[in-house]
Amino acid sequence: MEQIGYTQVQPDLDAIFAALADPTRRAILSRLADGQASVNEIAAPFEMSQPAVSKHLKVLERAGLIERDIVEQRRPARLKADNMAAAVDWLEEFRAFWGKSFDQLDNILVHMKQTEAKDKGHE
Amino acid sequence: MSDVTEYIVDRLFDAPRAMVWRAWTDPELLARWYGPGVDTIIHKFDLKPGGEWLNEMKWGDKSDLSKAVFQEVVQEEKMVWHHSSTDADWNIVSNPMMADWPRVLLTVVTFEDAGSKTKVRLTWTPLDASEAEVACFANVMGKMSKGWESGFAIMDEMLVEMRADKA
Protein backbone atom coordinates (compact mmCIF):
# COMPACT_ATOMS: atom_id res chain seq x y z
CA MET A 1 0.00 0.00 0.00
CA GLU A 2 1.49 3.25 -1.14
CA GLN A 3 2.33 5.75 1.52
CA ILE A 4 2.07 9.46 1.03
CA GLY A 5 5.52 10.95 0.94
CA TYR A 6 5.08 14.29 2.59
CA THR A 7 2.94 13.72 5.66
CA GLN A 8 5.28 13.42 8.63
CA VAL A 9 2.67 11.56 10.61
CA GLN A 10 1.16 8.44 9.11
CA PRO A 11 -2.49 9.14 8.34
CA ASP A 12 -4.75 7.34 10.79
CA LEU A 13 -6.82 5.34 8.35
CA ASP A 14 -9.08 3.88 11.04
CA ALA A 15 -10.09 7.38 12.10
CA ILE A 16 -10.44 8.49 8.49
CA PHE A 17 -12.74 5.62 7.56
CA ALA A 18 -14.79 6.07 10.71
CA ALA A 19 -15.14 9.78 9.89
CA LEU A 20 -16.16 9.01 6.33
CA ALA A 21 -18.79 6.50 7.42
CA ASP A 22 -21.29 9.27 8.12
CA PRO A 23 -23.25 10.78 5.19
CA THR A 24 -23.45 14.24 6.78
CA ARG A 25 -19.69 14.34 7.19
CA ARG A 26 -19.22 13.29 3.59
CA ALA A 27 -21.58 16.08 2.54
CA ILE A 28 -19.56 18.53 4.64
CA LEU A 29 -16.40 17.40 2.89
CA SER A 30 -18.07 17.87 -0.48
CA ARG A 31 -19.01 21.39 0.58
CA LEU A 32 -15.44 22.10 1.65
CA ALA A 33 -14.14 20.84 -1.66
CA ASP A 34 -15.62 24.03 -3.11
CA GLY A 35 -13.55 26.12 -0.73
CA GLN A 36 -13.17 26.90 2.97
CA ALA A 37 -16.29 27.74 4.98
CA SER A 38 -17.33 28.78 8.47
CA VAL A 39 -19.54 26.67 10.73
CA ASN A 40 -22.49 28.92 9.85
CA GLU A 41 -21.95 28.49 6.16
CA ILE A 42 -21.57 24.75 6.51
CA ALA A 43 -24.64 24.39 8.73
CA ALA A 44 -26.95 26.34 6.40
CA PRO A 45 -27.95 23.57 3.94
CA PHE A 46 -28.22 20.82 6.58
CA GLU A 47 -31.06 21.93 8.84
CA MET A 48 -28.71 21.21 11.67
CA SER A 49 -27.73 23.19 14.72
CA GLN A 50 -24.32 24.79 14.88
CA PRO A 51 -23.19 22.61 17.79
CA ALA A 52 -24.15 19.51 15.81
CA VAL A 53 -22.11 20.69 12.85
CA SER A 54 -19.24 21.60 15.17
CA LYS A 55 -19.26 18.03 16.48
CA HIS A 56 -18.95 16.65 12.97
CA LEU A 57 -16.14 19.10 12.22
CA LYS A 58 -14.29 17.91 15.30
CA VAL A 59 -14.46 14.29 14.10
CA LEU A 60 -13.19 15.35 10.68
CA GLU A 61 -10.44 17.43 12.24
CA ARG A 62 -9.28 14.59 14.49
CA ALA A 63 -9.16 12.31 11.46
CA GLY A 64 -6.94 14.84 9.75
CA LEU A 65 -9.39 15.35 6.90
CA ILE A 66 -9.85 19.06 7.56
CA GLU A 67 -8.00 21.82 9.33
CA ARG A 68 -9.42 24.92 10.96
CA ASP A 69 -8.05 28.41 11.05
CA ILE A 70 -7.04 29.35 14.57
CA VAL A 71 -6.37 33.00 13.81
CA GLU A 72 -9.65 34.04 12.31
CA GLN A 73 -12.55 34.38 14.75
CA ARG A 74 -15.02 32.40 12.68
CA ARG A 75 -12.51 29.57 12.36
CA PRO A 76 -13.16 28.57 8.75
CA ALA A 77 -12.59 24.89 7.96
CA ARG A 78 -10.79 23.64 4.90
CA LEU A 79 -10.04 20.27 3.43
CA LYS A 80 -6.71 18.51 3.96
CA ALA A 81 -6.31 16.74 0.69
CA ASP A 82 -3.32 14.50 1.44
CA ASN A 83 -4.96 12.42 4.15
CA MET A 84 -8.09 12.09 2.08
CA ALA A 85 -5.98 10.89 -0.81
CA ALA A 86 -4.27 8.33 1.43
CA ALA A 87 -7.61 6.87 2.48
CA VAL A 88 -8.99 6.74 -1.04
CA ASP A 89 -5.79 5.19 -2.37
CA TRP A 90 -5.80 2.51 0.31
CA LEU A 91 -9.40 1.57 -0.38
CA GLU A 92 -8.82 1.60 -4.12
CA GLU A 93 -5.83 -0.69 -3.78
CA PHE A 94 -7.67 -2.99 -1.43
CA ARG A 95 -10.65 -3.16 -3.73
CA ALA A 96 -8.45 -3.72 -6.76
CA PHE A 97 -6.29 -6.43 -5.17
CA TRP A 98 -8.18 -9.55 -6.18
CA GLY A 99 -9.64 -8.02 -9.34
CA LYS A 100 -6.23 -7.12 -10.73
CA SER A 101 -4.65 -10.34 -9.49
CA PHE A 102 -7.42 -12.36 -11.14
CA ASP A 103 -6.90 -10.49 -14.43
CA GLN A 104 -3.29 -11.62 -14.24
CA LEU A 105 -4.43 -15.17 -13.49
CA ASP A 106 -6.63 -15.03 -16.62
CA ASN A 107 -3.55 -14.31 -18.70
CA ILE A 108 -1.60 -17.16 -17.17
CA LEU A 109 -4.46 -19.59 -17.79
CA VAL A 110 -4.53 -18.58 -21.46
CA HIS A 111 -0.81 -19.28 -21.56
CA MET A 112 -1.20 -22.66 -19.81
CA LYS A 113 -3.91 -23.69 -22.25
CA GLN A 114 -1.73 -22.81 -25.21
CA THR A 115 1.19 -24.76 -23.78
CA GLU A 116 -1.01 -27.76 -23.10
CA ALA A 117 -2.44 -27.67 -26.64
CA LYS A 118 1.10 -27.50 -28.04
CA ASP A 119 2.25 -30.44 -25.89
CA LYS A 120 -0.69 -32.51 -27.05
CA GLY A 121 0.16 -31.67 -30.67
CA HIS A 122 3.62 -33.19 -30.20
CA GLU A 123 2.39 -36.48 -28.78
CA MET B 1 -24.81 -6.10 9.63
CA SER B 2 -23.46 -9.64 9.21
CA ASP B 3 -23.29 -9.16 5.46
CA VAL B 4 -20.55 -6.58 5.72
CA THR B 5 -18.31 -8.68 7.95
CA GLU B 6 -17.73 -11.01 5.08
CA TYR B 7 -15.91 -10.14 1.89
CA ILE B 8 -16.78 -12.31 -1.10
CA VAL B 9 -15.20 -12.27 -4.54
CA ASP B 10 -16.65 -14.48 -7.29
CA ARG B 11 -14.85 -15.03 -10.54
CA LEU B 12 -15.33 -17.29 -13.53
CA PHE B 13 -12.12 -18.50 -15.18
CA ASP B 14 -12.11 -19.79 -18.73
CA ALA B 15 -10.12 -22.95 -17.99
CA PRO B 16 -10.79 -26.41 -16.57
CA ARG B 17 -10.78 -26.80 -12.80
CA ALA B 18 -7.55 -28.87 -12.68
CA MET B 19 -5.70 -26.11 -14.50
CA VAL B 20 -7.07 -23.31 -12.32
CA TRP B 21 -6.13 -25.34 -9.24
CA ARG B 22 -2.60 -25.77 -10.58
CA ALA B 23 -2.28 -22.00 -11.14
CA TRP B 24 -3.24 -21.50 -7.47
CA THR B 25 -1.08 -24.22 -5.96
CA ASP B 26 2.11 -24.26 -8.01
CA PRO B 27 4.13 -21.53 -6.25
CA GLU B 28 5.93 -20.62 -9.46
CA LEU B 29 2.62 -19.96 -11.24
CA LEU B 30 1.02 -18.40 -8.16
CA ALA B 31 3.84 -15.85 -7.86
CA ARG B 32 3.19 -14.75 -11.41
CA TRP B 33 -0.37 -13.57 -10.79
CA TYR B 34 -0.85 -13.04 -7.02
CA GLY B 35 -0.58 -9.33 -6.15
CA PRO B 36 -1.58 -6.55 -8.54
CA GLY B 37 1.35 -5.06 -10.46
CA VAL B 38 3.93 -6.07 -7.86
CA ASP B 39 6.85 -8.50 -7.69
CA THR B 40 5.66 -11.46 -5.69
CA ILE B 41 8.23 -13.68 -4.01
CA ILE B 42 7.01 -16.86 -2.37
CA HIS B 43 9.46 -17.78 0.38
CA LYS B 44 7.65 -20.92 1.42
CA PHE B 45 4.64 -22.79 0.15
CA ASP B 46 3.64 -25.91 2.01
CA LEU B 47 0.14 -26.86 0.90
CA LYS B 48 -1.17 -29.06 3.70
CA PRO B 49 -3.07 -28.44 6.92
CA GLY B 50 -0.70 -26.57 9.25
CA GLY B 51 1.64 -25.75 6.35
CA GLU B 52 2.66 -22.16 5.63
CA TRP B 53 2.67 -19.85 2.62
CA LEU B 54 5.13 -17.04 3.29
CA ASN B 55 4.59 -14.27 0.78
CA GLU B 56 6.43 -11.09 -0.07
CA MET B 57 5.12 -8.41 -2.42
CA LYS B 58 7.60 -5.80 -3.60
CA TRP B 59 7.01 -2.56 -5.39
CA GLY B 60 9.49 0.29 -5.61
CA ASP B 61 11.45 0.17 -2.37
CA LYS B 62 8.49 -1.10 -0.40
CA SER B 63 7.72 -4.59 0.71
CA ASP B 64 4.60 -6.20 2.11
CA LEU B 65 4.91 -9.48 4.00
CA SER B 66 2.12 -11.87 4.77
CA LYS B 67 1.65 -15.36 6.05
CA ALA B 68 -1.02 -17.89 5.27
CA VAL B 69 -1.40 -20.98 7.42
CA PHE B 70 -3.36 -23.66 5.62
CA GLN B 71 -6.20 -25.23 7.56
CA GLU B 72 -7.87 -27.41 5.00
CA VAL B 73 -6.90 -28.56 1.53
CA VAL B 74 -9.29 -30.54 -0.66
CA GLN B 75 -7.62 -31.28 -3.99
CA GLU B 76 -9.11 -29.16 -6.78
CA GLU B 77 -12.07 -28.18 -4.59
CA LYS B 78 -11.19 -26.08 -1.61
CA MET B 79 -8.43 -24.28 0.25
CA VAL B 80 -8.79 -22.69 3.66
CA TRP B 81 -6.12 -20.58 5.28
CA HIS B 82 -5.54 -18.01 8.02
CA HIS B 83 -4.16 -14.82 6.50
CA SER B 84 -2.07 -12.25 8.40
CA SER B 85 0.40 -9.43 7.90
CA THR B 86 3.83 -10.22 9.32
CA ASP B 87 7.10 -8.54 10.26
CA ALA B 88 10.44 -9.42 8.65
CA ASP B 89 10.66 -12.57 10.83
CA TRP B 90 7.21 -13.77 9.76
CA ASN B 91 5.65 -12.99 13.12
CA ILE B 92 2.03 -11.94 12.86
CA VAL B 93 1.58 -8.18 13.30
CA SER B 94 -1.30 -5.77 12.84
CA ASN B 95 -1.69 -4.13 9.46
CA PRO B 96 0.97 -1.42 9.13
CA MET B 97 -1.57 0.98 7.60
CA MET B 98 -4.54 0.20 9.85
CA ALA B 99 -4.03 -0.79 13.44
CA ASP B 100 -7.54 -2.17 13.81
CA TRP B 101 -7.58 -4.21 10.62
CA PRO B 102 -8.27 -7.85 11.69
CA ARG B 103 -4.98 -9.59 12.43
CA VAL B 104 -6.27 -12.88 11.11
CA LEU B 105 -8.61 -13.28 8.16
CA LEU B 106 -10.14 -16.66 7.57
CA THR B 107 -9.78 -17.16 3.82
CA VAL B 108 -11.84 -19.78 2.02
CA VAL B 109 -11.35 -20.44 -1.69
CA THR B 110 -13.63 -22.88 -3.49
CA PHE B 111 -13.35 -24.22 -7.03
CA GLU B 112 -16.42 -25.40 -8.92
CA ASP B 113 -17.06 -26.61 -12.48
CA ALA B 114 -19.16 -24.32 -14.63
CA GLY B 115 -19.33 -26.08 -17.97
CA SER B 116 -15.84 -25.92 -19.43
CA LYS B 117 -15.05 -23.04 -17.08
CA THR B 118 -14.31 -22.84 -13.37
CA LYS B 119 -16.08 -20.75 -10.78
CA VAL B 120 -13.88 -19.55 -7.96
CA ARG B 121 -15.26 -18.00 -4.81
CA LEU B 122 -13.02 -16.31 -2.28
CA THR B 123 -14.40 -15.37 1.13
CA TRP B 124 -12.67 -13.31 3.82
CA THR B 125 -14.00 -13.31 7.37
CA PRO B 126 -12.27 -11.84 10.44
CA LEU B 127 -11.18 -14.62 12.78
CA ASP B 128 -11.28 -14.31 16.58
CA ALA B 129 -11.53 -10.59 16.00
CA SER B 130 -11.88 -7.95 18.70
CA GLU B 131 -14.86 -5.64 18.55
CA ALA B 132 -12.65 -2.88 17.15
CA GLU B 133 -11.34 -5.20 14.45
CA VAL B 134 -14.83 -6.29 13.42
CA ALA B 135 -15.93 -2.65 13.35
CA CYS B 136 -12.94 -1.65 11.24
CA PHE B 137 -13.49 -4.52 8.81
CA ALA B 138 -17.24 -3.83 8.57
CA ASN B 139 -16.51 -0.16 8.06
CA VAL B 140 -14.15 -0.78 5.17
CA MET B 141 -16.40 -3.47 3.68
CA GLY B 142 -19.40 -1.19 4.07
CA LYS B 143 -17.57 1.38 2.00
CA MET B 144 -17.16 -1.10 -0.75
CA SER B 145 -20.84 -1.85 -0.87
CA LYS B 146 -23.12 0.03 -3.23
CA GLY B 147 -24.34 2.64 -0.80
CA TRP B 148 -20.90 4.04 -0.42
CA GLU B 149 -20.00 3.92 -4.09
CA SER B 150 -21.86 7.16 -4.74
CA GLY B 151 -20.15 8.89 -1.84
CA PHE B 152 -16.93 7.46 -3.06
CA ALA B 153 -17.51 8.80 -6.56
CA ILE B 154 -17.97 12.29 -5.14
CA MET B 155 -14.74 11.89 -3.24
CA ASP B 156 -12.92 10.79 -6.37
CA GLU B 157 -14.17 13.82 -8.28
CA MET B 158 -13.09 16.06 -5.46
CA LEU B 159 -9.65 14.54 -5.45
CA VAL B 160 -9.27 14.99 -9.18
CA GLU B 161 -10.23 18.63 -8.79
CA MET B 162 -7.91 19.12 -5.86
CA ARG B 163 -5.01 17.50 -7.64
CA ALA B 164 -5.71 19.62 -10.70
CA ASP B 165 -5.71 22.74 -8.50
CA LYS B 166 -2.39 21.78 -6.99
CA ALA B 167 -0.71 21.13 -10.30
Interface residues (C-beta under 8 A of the other chain):
Chain A: M1 E2 Q3 Q10 L13 D14 F17 A18 L20 A21 P23 R26 L29 S30 A33 L79 A81 M84 A85 V88 W90 L91 E93 F94 R95 A96 F97 W98 G99 K100 S101 F102 Q104 L105 D106 N107 I108 L109 V110 M112 K113 E116
Chain B: V9 R11 F13 D14 A15 M19 V20 R22 A23 L29 R32 W33 Y34 G35 P36 G37 K62 D64 P96 M97 M98 A99 D100 L122 C136 N139 V140 G142 K143 M144 G151 F152 I154 M155 D156 M158 L159 E161 M162 R163 K166
